[in-house]
Amino acid sequence: MSDAVDETTETPESKPVLRVVKGDPTAEELAALVAVVAARNAAAAAAAADSKPRPRSQWGHPTRQHRTPHRFGPGQWRASAF
């Protein structure tokens, strides 16, 4: 087995996400940094997903005011919801 890197798997435009510019961090320090960055990205994605508009509830829609009055009888409680 050789330690050579297979050049076919790497694309020329792939860049590292994080790069150590100064210092010599340990593996634990790098893992902590990656965990913090991943948590921030997950929180930002969750906030973006929550900001999407939700469908409007039909409960208070104005067209529901134009329905006929409730009738009394068997099974009419089911029909009153529509």
PDB file of N, CA, C and O in Angstrom:
ATOM      1  N   MET A   1       0.836  -1.176   0.000  1.00  0.00           N
ATOM      2  CA  MET A   1       0.000   0.000   0.000  1.00  0.00           C
ATOM      3  C   MET A   1       0.884   1.243   0.000  1.00  0.00           C
ATOM      4  O   MET A   1       1.872   1.320   0.730  1.00  0.00           O
ATOM      5  N   SER A   2       0.523   2.179  -0.803  1.00  0.00           N
ATOM      6  CA  SER A   2       1.291   3.415  -0.851  1.00  0.00           C
ATOM      7  C   SER A   2       0.520   4.517  -0.132  1.00  0.00           C
ATOM      8  O   SER A   2      -0.697   4.429   0.029  1.00  0.00           O
ATOM      9  N   ASP A   3       1.223   5.537   0.291  1.00  0.00           N
ATOM     10  CA  ASP A   3       0.617   6.663   0.986  1.00  0.00           C
ATOM     11  C   ASP A   3       0.264   7.787   0.018  1.00  0.00           C
ATOM     12  O   ASP A   3      -0.059   8.890   0.458  1.00  0.00           O
ATOM     13  N   ALA A   4       0.315   7.542  -1.256  1.00  0.00           N
ATOM     14  CA  ALA A   4       0.030   8.576  -2.244  1.00  0.00           C
ATOM     15  C   ALA A   4      -1.466   8.873  -2.271  1.00  0.00           C
ATOM     16  O   ALA A   4      -2.293   7.980  -2.085  1.00  0.00           O
ATOM     17  N   VAL A   5      -1.796  10.123  -2.503  1.00  0.00           N
ATOM     18  CA  VAL A   5      -3.194  10.546  -2.574  1.00  0.00           C
ATOM     19  C   VAL A   5      -3.692  10.345  -3.992  1.00  0.00           C
ATOM     20  O   VAL A   5      -3.014  10.714  -4.951  1.00  0.00           O
ATOM     21  N   ASP A   6      -4.853   9.771  -4.124  1.00  0.00           N
ATOM     22  CA  ASP A   6      -5.435   9.554  -5.439  1.00  0.00           C
ATOM     23  C   ASP A   6      -5.888  10.899  -6.012  1.00  0.00           C
ATOM     24  O   ASP A   6      -6.778  11.538  -5.450  1.00  0.00           O
ATOM     25  N   GLU A   7      -5.303  11.323  -7.091  1.00  0.00           N
ATOM     26  CA  GLU A   7      -5.603  12.633  -7.683  1.00  0.00           C
ATOM     27  C   GLU A   7      -6.968  12.671  -8.363  1.00  0.00           C
ATOM     28  O   GLU A   7      -7.496  13.757  -8.603  1.00  0.00           O
ATOM     29  N   THR A   8      -7.547  11.528  -8.677  1.00  0.00           N
ATOM     30  CA  THR A   8      -8.823  11.522  -9.389  1.00  0.00           C
ATOM     31  C   THR A   8      -9.993  11.854  -8.478  1.00  0.00           C
ATOM     32  O   THR A   8     -11.040  12.277  -8.967  1.00  0.00           O
ATOM     33  N   THR A   9      -9.850  11.678  -7.177  1.00  0.00           N
ATOM     34  CA  THR A   9     -10.968  11.956  -6.276  1.00  0.00           C
ATOM     35  C   THR A   9     -11.055  13.425  -5.902  1.00  0.00           C
ATOM     36  O   THR A   9     -12.137  13.902  -5.559  1.00  0.00           O
ATOM     37  N   GLU A  10      -9.962  14.149  -5.956  1.00  0.00           N
ATOM     38  CA  GLU A  10      -9.984  15.563  -5.600  1.00  0.00           C
ATOM     39  C   GLU A  10     -10.245  16.415  -6.831  1.00  0.00           C
ATOM     40  O   GLU A  10      -9.667  16.198  -7.896  1.00  0.00           O
ATOM     41  N   THR A  11     -11.128  17.385  -6.658  1.00  0.00           N
ATOM     42  CA  THR A  11     -11.377  18.316  -7.752  1.00  0.00           C
ATOM     43  C   THR A  11     -10.517  19.554  -7.542  1.00  0.00           C
ATOM     44  O   THR A  11     -10.196  19.892  -6.403  1.00  0.00           O
ATOM     45  N   PRO A  12     -10.138  20.237  -8.619  1.00  0.00           N
ATOM     46  CA  PRO A  12      -9.265  21.406  -8.460  1.00  0.00           C
ATOM     47  C   PRO A  12      -9.942  22.541  -7.692  1.00  0.00           C
ATOM     48  O   PRO A  12      -9.254  23.342  -7.058  1.00  0.00           O
ATOM     49  N   GLU A  13     -11.298  22.631  -7.734  1.00  0.00           N
ATOM     50  CA  GLU A  13     -11.966  23.733  -7.058  1.00  0.00           C
ATOM     51  C   GLU A  13     -12.323  23.422  -5.606  1.00  0.00           C
ATOM     52  O   GLU A  13     -12.926  24.260  -4.936  1.00  0.00           O
ATOM     53  N   SER A  14     -11.967  22.240  -5.102  1.00  0.00           N
ATOM     54  CA  SER A  14     -12.267  21.931  -3.699  1.00  0.00           C
ATOM     55  C   SER A  14     -11.249  22.635  -2.814  1.00  0.00           C
ATOM     56  O   SER A  14     -10.038  22.539  -3.015  1.00  0.00           O
ATOM     57  N   LYS A  15     -11.784  23.346  -1.826  1.00  0.00           N
ATOM     58  CA  LYS A  15     -10.947  24.083  -0.894  1.00  0.00           C
ATOM     59  C   LYS A  15     -11.288  23.621   0.514  1.00  0.00           C
ATOM     60  O   LYS A  15     -12.422  23.215   0.771  1.00  0.00           O
ATOM     61  N   PRO A  16     -10.333  23.676   1.427  1.00  0.00           N
ATOM     62  CA  PRO A  16     -10.652  23.298   2.811  1.00  0.00           C
ATOM     63  C   PRO A  16     -11.587  24.324   3.440  1.00  0.00           C
ATOM     64  O   PRO A  16     -11.504  25.519   3.155  1.00  0.00           O
ATOM     65  N   VAL A  17     -12.467  23.842   4.290  1.00  0.00           N
ATOM     66  CA  VAL A  17     -13.421  24.733   4.951  1.00  0.00           C
ATOM     67  C   VAL A  17     -12.714  25.551   6.024  1.00  0.00           C
ATOM     68  O   VAL A  17     -12.956  26.750   6.154  1.00  0.00           O
ATOM     69  N   LEU A  18     -11.858  24.916   6.775  1.00  0.00           N
ATOM     70  CA  LEU A  18     -11.077  25.590   7.812  1.00  0.00           C
ATOM     71  C   LEU A  18      -9.595  25.428   7.510  1.00  0.00           C
ATOM     72  O   LEU A  18      -9.155  24.410   6.975  1.00  0.00           O
ATOM     73  N   ARG A  19      -8.844  26.452   7.865  1.00  0.00           N
ATOM     74  CA  ARG A  19      -7.405  26.400   7.639  1.00  0.00           C
ATOM     75  C   ARG A  19      -6.717  27.018   8.845  1.00  0.00           C
ATOM     76  O   ARG A  19      -7.093  28.103   9.288  1.00  0.00           O
ATOM     77  N   VAL A  20      -5.723  26.342   9.372  1.00  0.00           N
ATOM     78  CA  VAL A  20      -4.949  26.855  10.507  1.00  0.00           C
ATOM     79  C   VAL A  20      -3.871  27.769   9.950  1.00  0.00           C
ATOM     80  O   VAL A  20      -2.993  27.331   9.206  1.00  0.00           O
ATOM     81  N   VAL A  21      -3.945  29.036  10.314  1.00  0.00           N
ATOM     82  CA  VAL A  21      -2.995  30.022   9.800  1.00  0.00           C
ATOM     83  C   VAL A  21      -1.810  30.171  10.738  1.00  0.00           C
ATOM     84  O   VAL A  21      -0.673  30.325  10.293  1.00  0.00           O
ATOM     85  N   LYS A  22      -2.078  30.127  12.030  1.00  0.00           N
ATOM     86  CA  LYS A  22      -1.009  30.366  12.997  1.00  0.00           C
ATOM     87  C   LYS A  22      -1.205  29.420  14.179  1.00  0.00           C
ATOM     88  O   LYS A  22      -2.338  29.183  14.598  1.00  0.00           O
ATOM     89  N   GLY A  23      -0.149  28.895  14.704  1.00  0.00           N
ATOM     90  CA  GLY A  23      -0.212  28.029  15.870  1.00  0.00           C
ATOM     91  C   GLY A  23      -0.245  26.562  15.474  1.00  0.00           C
ATOM     92  O   GLY A  23      -0.217  26.208  14.295  1.00  0.00           O
ATOM     93  N   ASP A  24      -0.306  25.726  16.495  1.00  0.00           N
ATOM     94  CA  ASP A  24      -0.317  24.282  16.289  1.00  0.00           C
ATOM     95  C   ASP A  24      -1.399  23.691  17.191  1.00  0.00           C
ATOM     96  O   ASP A  24      -1.091  23.205  18.279  1.00  0.00           O
ATOM     97  N   PRO A  25      -2.674  23.724  16.754  1.00  0.00           N
ATOM     98  CA  PRO A  25      -3.749  23.217  17.612  1.00  0.00           C
ATOM     99  C   PRO A  25      -3.726  21.695  17.698  1.00  0.00           C
ATOM    100  O   PRO A  25      -3.288  21.001  16.780  1.00  0.00           O
ATOM    101  N   THR A  26      -4.207  21.210  18.817  1.00  0.00           N
ATOM    102  CA  THR A  26      -4.285  19.768  18.993  1.00  0.00           C
ATOM    103  C   THR A  26      -5.531  19.252  18.279  1.00  0.00           C
ATOM    104  O   THR A  26      -6.366  20.028  17.814  1.00  0.00           O
ATOM    105  N   ALA A  27      -5.636  17.955  18.205  1.00  0.00           N
ATOM    106  CA  ALA A  27      -6.807  17.353  17.557  1.00  0.00           C
ATOM    107  C   ALA A  27      -8.084  17.680  18.329  1.00  0.00           C
ATOM    108  O   ALA A  27      -9.140  17.865  17.723  1.00  0.00           O
ATOM    109  N   GLU A  28      -8.000  17.752  19.658  1.00  0.00           N
ATOM    110  CA  GLU A  28      -9.163  18.084  20.476  1.00  0.00           C
ATOM    111  C   GLU A  28      -9.616  19.528  20.236  1.00  0.00           C
ATOM    112  O   GLU A  28     -10.815  19.803  20.175  1.00  0.00           O
ATOM    113  N   GLU A  29      -8.662  20.439  20.102  1.00  0.00           N
ATOM    114  CA  GLU A  29      -9.005  21.839  19.838  1.00  0.00           C
ATOM    115  C   GLU A  29      -9.661  21.994  18.467  1.00  0.00           C
ATOM    116  O   GLU A  29     -10.625  22.745  18.321  1.00  0.00           O
ATOM    117  N   LEU A  30      -9.147  21.293  17.473  1.00  0.00           N
ATOM    118  CA  LEU A  30      -9.766  21.337  16.144  1.00  0.00           C
ATOM    119  C   LEU A  30     -11.159  20.731  16.171  1.00  0.00           C
ATOM    120  O   LEU A  30     -12.068  21.243  15.517  1.00  0.00           O
ATOM    121  N   ALA A  31     -11.342  19.649  16.918  1.00  0.00           N
ATOM    122  CA  ALA A  31     -12.660  19.025  17.028  1.00  0.00           C
ATOM    123  C   ALA A  31     -13.641  19.968  17.693  1.00  0.00           C
ATOM    124  O   ALA A  31     -14.795  20.041  17.272  1.00  0.00           O
ATOM    125  N   ALA A  32     -13.219  20.695  18.721  1.00  0.00           N
ATOM    126  CA  ALA A  32     -14.090  21.657  19.386  1.00  0.00           C
ATOM    127  C   ALA A  32     -14.468  22.788  18.433  1.00  0.00           C
ATOM    128  O   ALA A  32     -15.618  23.228  18.417  1.00  0.00           O
ATOM    129  N   LEU A  33     -13.519  23.251  17.652  1.00  0.00           N
ATOM    130  CA  LEU A  33     -13.799  24.308  16.685  1.00  0.00           C
ATOM    131  C   LEU A  33     -14.791  23.846  15.623  1.00  0.00           C
ATOM    132  O   LEU A  33     -15.712  24.582  15.271  1.00  0.00           O
ATOM    133  N   VAL A  34     -14.610  22.654  15.121  1.00  0.00           N
ATOM    134  CA  VAL A  34     -15.524  22.109  14.116  1.00  0.00           C
ATOM    135  C   VAL A  34     -16.921  21.939  14.703  1.00  0.00           C
ATOM    136  O   VAL A  34     -17.914  22.194  14.020  1.00  0.00           O
ATOM    137  N   ALA A  35     -17.008  21.511  15.963  1.00  0.00           N
ATOM    138  CA  ALA A  35     -18.313  21.344  16.610  1.00  0.00           C
ATOM    139  C   ALA A  35     -19.033  22.681  16.750  1.00  0.00           C
ATOM    140  O   ALA A  35     -20.243  22.751  16.534  1.00  0.00           O
ATOM    141  N   VAL A  36     -18.317  23.732  17.106  1.00  0.00           N
ATOM    142  CA  VAL A  36     -18.927  25.063  17.253  1.00  0.00           C
ATOM    143  C   VAL A  36     -19.404  25.582  15.900  1.00  0.00           C
ATOM    144  O   VAL A  36     -20.506  26.120  15.799  1.00  0.00           O
ATOM    145  N   VAL A  37     -18.603  25.430  14.880  1.00  0.00           N
ATOM    146  CA  VAL A  37     -18.991  25.906  13.546  1.00  0.00           C
ATOM    147  C   VAL A  37     -20.189  25.117  13.028  1.00  0.00           C
ATOM    148  O   VAL A  37     -21.093  25.698  12.428  1.00  0.00           O
ATOM    149  N   ALA A  38     -20.210  23.815  13.247  1.00  0.00           N
ATOM    150  CA  ALA A  38     -21.339  22.996  12.807  1.00  0.00           C
ATOM    151  C   ALA A  38     -22.616  23.368  13.554  1.00  0.00           C
ATOM    152  O   ALA A  38     -23.693  23.397  12.959  1.00  0.00           O
ATOM    153  N   ALA A  39     -22.507  23.653  14.845  1.00  0.00           N
ATOM    154  CA  ALA A  39     -23.680  24.054  15.629  1.00  0.00           C
ATOM    155  C   ALA A  39     -24.223  25.390  15.153  1.00  0.00           C
ATOM    156  O   ALA A  39     -25.438  25.568  15.076  1.00  0.00           O
ATOM    157  N   ARG A  40     -23.350  26.325  14.835  1.00  0.00           N
ATOM    158  CA  ARG A  40     -23.813  27.629  14.327  1.00  0.00           C
ATOM    159  C   ARG A  40     -24.500  27.479  12.981  1.00  0.00           C
ATOM    160  O   ARG A  40     -25.521  28.119  12.729  1.00  0.00           O
ATOM    161  N   ASN A  41     -23.948  26.636  12.113  1.00  0.00           N
ATOM    162  CA  ASN A  41     -24.574  26.419  10.809  1.00  0.00           C
ATOM    163  C   ASN A  41     -25.928  25.742  10.961  1.00  0.00           C
ATOM    164  O   ASN A  41     -26.867  26.077  10.239  1.00  0.00           O
ATOM    165  N   ALA A  42     -26.045  24.798  11.885  1.00  0.00           N
ATOM    166  CA  ALA A  42     -27.323  24.124  12.112  1.00  0.00           C
ATOM    167  C   ALA A  42     -28.350  25.100  12.675  1.00  0.00           C
ATOM    168  O   ALA A  42     -29.520  25.049  12.296  1.00  0.00           O
ATOM    169  N   ALA A  43     -27.929  25.983  13.569  1.00  0.00           N
ATOM    170  CA  ALA A  43     -28.848  26.974  14.135  1.00  0.00           C
ATOM    171  C   ALA A  43     -29.306  27.954  13.062  1.00  0.00           C
ATOM    172  O   ALA A  43     -30.473  28.343  13.035  1.00  0.00           O
ATOM    173  N   ALA A  44     -28.399  28.354  12.183  1.00  0.00           N
ATOM    174  CA  ALA A  44     -28.778  29.266  11.100  1.00  0.00           C
ATOM    175  C   ALA A  44     -29.738  28.595  10.125  1.00  0.00           C
ATOM    176  O   ALA A  44     -30.669  29.234   9.634  1.00  0.00           O
ATOM    177  N   ALA A  45     -29.520  27.320   9.841  1.00  0.00           N
ATOM    178  CA  ALA A  45     -30.421  26.597   8.943  1.00  0.00           C
ATOM    179  C   ALA A  45     -31.797  26.424   9.575  1.00  0.00           C
ATOM    180  O   ALA A  45     -32.813  26.518   8.887  1.00  0.00           O
ATOM    181  N   ALA A  46     -31.833  26.172  10.879  1.00  0.00           N
ATOM    182  CA  ALA A  46     -33.125  26.034  11.570  1.00  0.00           C
ATOM    183  C   ALA A  46     -33.867  27.365  11.591  1.00  0.00           C
ATOM    184  O   ALA A  46     -35.087  27.396  11.431  1.00  0.00           O
ATOM    185  N   ALA A  47     -33.146  28.459  11.786  1.00  0.00           N
ATOM    186  CA  ALA A  47     -33.788  29.771  11.788  1.00  0.00           C
ATOM    187  C   ALA A  47     -34.330  30.111  10.403  1.00  0.00           C
ATOM    188  O   ALA A  47     -35.393  30.719  10.283  1.00  0.00           O
ATOM    189  N   ALA A  48     -33.610  29.726   9.371  1.00  0.00           N
ATOM    190  CA  ALA A  48     -34.086  29.985   8.011  1.00  0.00           C
ATOM    191  C   ALA A  48     -35.311  29.142   7.701  1.00  0.00           C
ATOM    192  O   ALA A  48     -36.217  29.597   7.003  1.00  0.00           O
ATOM    193  N   ALA A  49     -35.348  27.919   8.211  1.00  0.00           N
ATOM    194  CA  ALA A  49     -36.505  27.055   7.970  1.00  0.00           C
ATOM    195  C   ALA A  49     -37.733  27.566   8.723  1.00  0.00           C
ATOM    196  O   ALA A  49     -38.856  27.421   8.238  1.00  0.00           O
ATOM    197  N   ASP A  50     -37.535  28.163   9.903  1.00  0.00           N
ATOM    198  CA  ASP A  50     -38.658  28.688  10.676  1.00  0.00           C
ATOM    199  C   ASP A  50     -39.213  29.972  10.086  1.00  0.00           C
ATOM    200  O   ASP A  50     -40.369  30.313  10.338  1.00  0.00           O
ATOM    201  N   SER A  51     -38.418  30.692   9.306  1.00  0.00           N
ATOM    202  CA  SER A  51     -38.872  31.963   8.767  1.00  0.00           C
ATOM    203  C   SER A  51     -39.705  31.809   7.497  1.00  0.00           C
ATOM    204  O   SER A  51     -40.209  32.800   6.969  1.00  0.00           O
ATOM    205  N   LYS A  52     -39.856  30.581   7.000  1.00  0.00           N
ATOM    206  CA  LYS A  52     -40.672  30.368   5.809  1.00  0.00           C
ATOM    207  C   LYS A  52     -42.136  30.604   6.149  1.00  0.00           C
ATOM    208  O   LYS A  52     -42.580  30.247   7.241  1.00  0.00           O
ATOM    209  N   PRO A  53     -42.890  31.198   5.235  1.00  0.00           N
ATOM    210  CA  PRO A  53     -44.300  31.450   5.539  1.00  0.00           C
ATOM    211  C   PRO A  53     -45.082  30.147   5.634  1.00  0.00           C
ATOM    212  O   PRO A  53     -44.897  29.231   4.833  1.00  0.00           O
ATOM    213  N   ARG A  54     -45.942  30.087   6.612  1.00  0.00           N
ATOM    214  CA  ARG A  54     -46.778  28.908   6.803  1.00  0.00           C
ATOM    215  C   ARG A  54     -48.113  29.133   6.121  1.00  0.00           C
ATOM    216  O   ARG A  54     -48.542  30.276   5.964  1.00  0.00           O
ATOM    217  N   PRO A  55     -48.773  28.066   5.717  1.00  0.00           N
ATOM    218  CA  PRO A  55     -50.070  28.238   5.077  1.00  0.00           C
ATOM    219  C   PRO A  55     -51.082  28.853   6.042  1.00  0.00           C
ATOM    220  O   PRO A  55     -51.082  28.563   7.238  1.00  0.00           O
ATOM    221  N   ARG A  56     -51.931  29.698   5.498  1.00  0.00           N
ATOM    222  CA  ARG A  56     -52.911  30.398   6.312  1.00  0.00           C
ATOM    223  C   ARG A  56     -53.981  29.422   6.791  1.00  0.00           C
ATOM    224  O   ARG A  56     -54.436  28.563   6.036  1.00  0.00           O
ATOM    225  N   SER A  57     -54.370  29.564   8.037  1.00  0.00           N
ATOM    226  CA  SER A  57     -55.415  28.724   8.597  1.00  0.00           C
ATOM    227  C   SER A  57     -56.752  29.105   7.978  1.00  0.00           C
ATOM    228  O   SER A  57     -57.054  30.286   7.808  1.00  0.00           O
ATOM    229  N   GLN A  58     -57.540  28.108   7.649  1.00  0.00           N
ATOM    230  CA  GLN A  58     -58.845  28.354   7.050  1.00  0.00           C
ATOM    231  C   GLN A  58     -59.916  28.638   8.108  1.00  0.00           C
ATOM    232  O   GLN A  58     -61.059  28.936   7.759  1.00  0.00           O
ATOM    233  N   TRP A  59     -59.571  28.552   9.369  1.00  0.00           N
ATOM    234  CA  TRP A  59     -60.551  28.735  10.427  1.00  0.00           C
ATOM    235  C   TRP A  59     -61.148  30.145  10.401  1.00  0.00           C
ATOM    236  O   TRP A  59     -62.362  30.290  10.540  1.00  0.00           O
ATOM    237  N   GLY A  60     -60.354  31.153  10.234  1.00  0.00           N
ATOM    238  CA  GLY A  60     -60.851  32.521  10.251  1.00  0.00           C
ATOM    239  C   GLY A  60     -61.010  33.128   8.866  1.00  0.00           C
ATOM    240  O   GLY A  60     -61.125  34.347   8.744  1.00  0.00           O
ATOM    241  N   HIS A  61     -61.017  32.319   7.832  1.00  0.00           N
ATOM    242  CA  HIS A  61     -61.117  32.826   6.468  1.00  0.00           C
ATOM    243  C   HIS A  61     -62.501  33.452   6.242  1.00  0.00           C
ATOM    244  O   HIS A  61     -63.498  32.893   6.700  1.00  0.00           O
ATOM    245  N   PRO A  62     -62.590  34.581   5.558  1.00  0.00           N
ATOM    246  CA  PRO A  62     -63.876  35.263   5.379  1.00  0.00           C
ATOM    247  C   PRO A  62     -64.938  34.432   4.659  1.00  0.00           C
ATOM    248  O   PRO A  62     -66.129  34.636   4.894  1.00  0.00           O
ATOM    249  N   THR A  63     -64.544  33.515   3.801  1.00  0.00           N
ATOM    250  CA  THR A  63     -65.562  32.737   3.093  1.00  0.00           C
ATOM    251  C   THR A  63     -66.304  31.782   4.022  1.00  0.00           C
ATOM    252  O   THR A  63     -67.383  31.303   3.674  1.00  0.00           O
ATOM    253  N   ARG A  64     -65.751  31.503   5.184  1.00  0.00           N
ATOM    254  CA  ARG A  64     -66.441  30.631   6.132  1.00  0.00           C
ATOM    255  C   ARG A  64     -67.625  31.338   6.773  1.00  0.00           C
ATOM    256  O   ARG A  64     -68.468  30.681   7.384  1.00  0.00           O
ATOM    257  N   GLN A  65     -67.713  32.639   6.653  1.00  0.00           N
ATOM    258  CA  GLN A  65     -68.839  33.381   7.223  1.00  0.00           C
ATOM    259  C   GLN A  65     -70.085  33.271   6.348  1.00  0.00           C
ATOM    260  O   GLN A  65     -71.173  33.652   6.781  1.00  0.00           O
ATOM    261  N   HIS A  66     -69.948  32.762   5.137  1.00  0.00           N
ATOM    262  CA  HIS A  66     -71.072  32.686   4.206  1.00  0.00           C
ATOM    263  C   HIS A  66     -71.767  31.331   4.223  1.00  0.00           C
ATOM    264  O   HIS A  66     -72.520  31.019   3.300  1.00  0.00           O
ATOM    265  N   ARG A  67     -71.543  30.553   5.211  1.00  0.00           N
ATOM    266  CA  ARG A  67     -72.152  29.236   5.230  1.00  0.00           C
ATOM    267  C   ARG A  67     -73.558  29.291   5.821  1.00  0.00           C
ATOM    268  O   ARG A  67     -73.959  30.278   6.438  1.00  0.00           O
ATOM    269  N   THR A  68     -74.277  28.225   5.616  1.00  0.00           N
ATOM    270  CA  THR A  68     -75.655  28.152   6.120  1.00  0.00           C
ATOM    271  C   THR A  68     -75.636  27.908   7.618  1.00  0.00           C
ATOM    272  O   THR A  68     -74.646  27.402   8.148  1.00  0.00           O
ATOM    273  N   PRO A  69     -76.713  28.258   8.311  1.00  0.00           N
ATOM    274  CA  PRO A  69     -76.748  28.013   9.757  1.00  0.00           C
ATOM    275  C   PRO A  69     -76.772  26.518  10.057  1.00  0.00           C
ATOM    276  O   PRO A  69     -77.111  25.704   9.198  1.00  0.00           O
ATOM    277  N   HIS A  70     -76.417  26.181  11.258  1.00  0.00           N
ATOM    278  CA  HIS A  70     -76.373  24.780  11.675  1.00  0.00           C
ATOM    279  C   HIS A  70     -77.778  24.188  11.729  1.00  0.00           C
ATOM    280  O   HIS A  70     -78.731  24.840  12.157  1.00  0.00           O
ATOM    281  N   ARG A  71     -77.880  22.969  11.296  1.00  0.00           N
ATOM    282  CA  ARG A  71     -79.145  22.249  11.384  1.00  0.00           C
ATOM    283  C   ARG A  71     -79.039  21.236  12.510  1.00  0.00           C
ATOM    284  O   ARG A  71     -77.956  20.735  12.811  1.00  0.00           O
ATOM    285  N   PHE A  72     -80.157  20.946  13.117  1.00  0.00           N
ATOM    286  CA  PHE A  72     -80.182  19.977  14.203  1.00  0.00           C
ATOM    287  C   PHE A  72     -80.593  18.627  13.662  1.00  0.00           C
ATOM    288  O   PHE A  72     -81.437  18.532  12.772  1.00  0.00           O
ATOM    289  N   GLY A  73     -79.996  17.591  14.201  1.00  0.00           N
ATOM    290  CA  GLY A  73     -80.364  16.253  13.793  1.00  0.00           C
ATOM    291  C   GLY A  73     -79.189  15.306  13.903  1.00  0.00           C
ATOM    292  O   GLY A  73     -78.087  15.718  14.266  1.00  0.00           O
ATOM    293  N   PRO A  74     -79.416  14.030  13.590  1.00  0.00           N
ATOM    294  CA  PRO A  74     -78.333  13.054  13.692  1.00  0.00           C
ATOM    295  C   PRO A  74     -77.223  13.342  12.684  1.00  0.00           C
ATOM    296  O   PRO A  74     -77.484  13.571  11.503  1.00  0.00           O
ATOM    297  N   GLY A  75     -75.987  13.327  13.167  1.00  0.00           N
ATOM    298  CA  GLY A  75     -74.812  13.508  12.301  1.00  0.00           C
ATOM    299  C   GLY A  75     -74.544  14.940  11.897  1.00  0.00           C
ATOM    300  O   GLY A  75     -73.606  15.186  11.138  1.00  0.00           O
ATOM    301  N   GLN A  76     -75.329  15.902  12.372  1.00  0.00           N
ATOM    302  CA  GLN A  76     -75.115  17.288  11.965  1.00  0.00           C
ATOM    303  C   GLN A  76     -73.916  17.930  12.660  1.00  0.00           C
ATOM    304  O   GLN A  76     -73.401  18.944  12.188  1.00  0.00           O
ATOM    305  N   TRP A  77     -73.474  17.360  13.759  1.00  0.00           N
ATOM    306  CA  TRP A  77     -72.285  17.892  14.404  1.00  0.00           C
ATOM    307  C   TRP A  77     -71.061  17.681  13.534  1.00  0.00           C
ATOM    308  O   TRP A  77     -70.122  18.475  13.582  1.00  0.00           O
ATOM    309  N   ARG A  78     -71.058  16.607  12.729  1.00  0.00           N
ATOM    310  CA  ARG A  78     -69.947  16.397  11.802  1.00  0.00           C
ATOM    311  C   ARG A  78     -70.006  17.428  10.683  1.00  0.00           C
ATOM    312  O   ARG A  78     -68.973  17.969  10.287  1.00  0.00           O
ATOM    313  N   ALA A  79     -71.180  17.700  10.177  1.00  0.00           N
ATOM    314  CA  ALA A  79     -71.340  18.635   9.066  1.00  0.00           C
ATOM    315  C   ALA A  79     -71.075  20.066   9.494  1.00  0.00           C
ATOM    316  O   ALA A  79     -70.822  20.915   8.639  1.00  0.00           O
ATOM    317  N   SER A  80     -71.124  20.362  10.774  1.00  0.00           N
ATOM    318  CA  SER A  80     -70.941  21.738  11.225  1.00  0.00           C
ATOM    319  C   SER A  80     -69.490  22.208  11.097  1.00  0.00           C
ATOM    320  O   SER A  80     -69.224  23.409  11.144  1.00  0.00           O
ATOM    321  N   ALA A  81     -68.567  21.288  10.940  1.00  0.00           N
ATOM    322  CA  ALA A  81     -67.158  21.663  10.836  1.00  0.00           C
ATOM    323  C   ALA A  81     -66.781  22.075   9.425  1.00  0.00           C
ATOM    324  O   ALA A  81     -65.677  22.579   9.219  1.00  0.00           O
ATOM    325  N   PHE A  82     -67.663  21.877   8.437  1.00  0.00           N
ATOM    326  CA  PHE A  82     -67.315  22.200   7.063  1.00  0.00           C
ATOM    327  C   PHE A  82     -68.225  23.202   6.451  1.00  0.00           C
ATOM    328  O   PHE A  82     -68.047  23.569   5.289  1.00  0.00           O
TER     329      PHE A  82
END
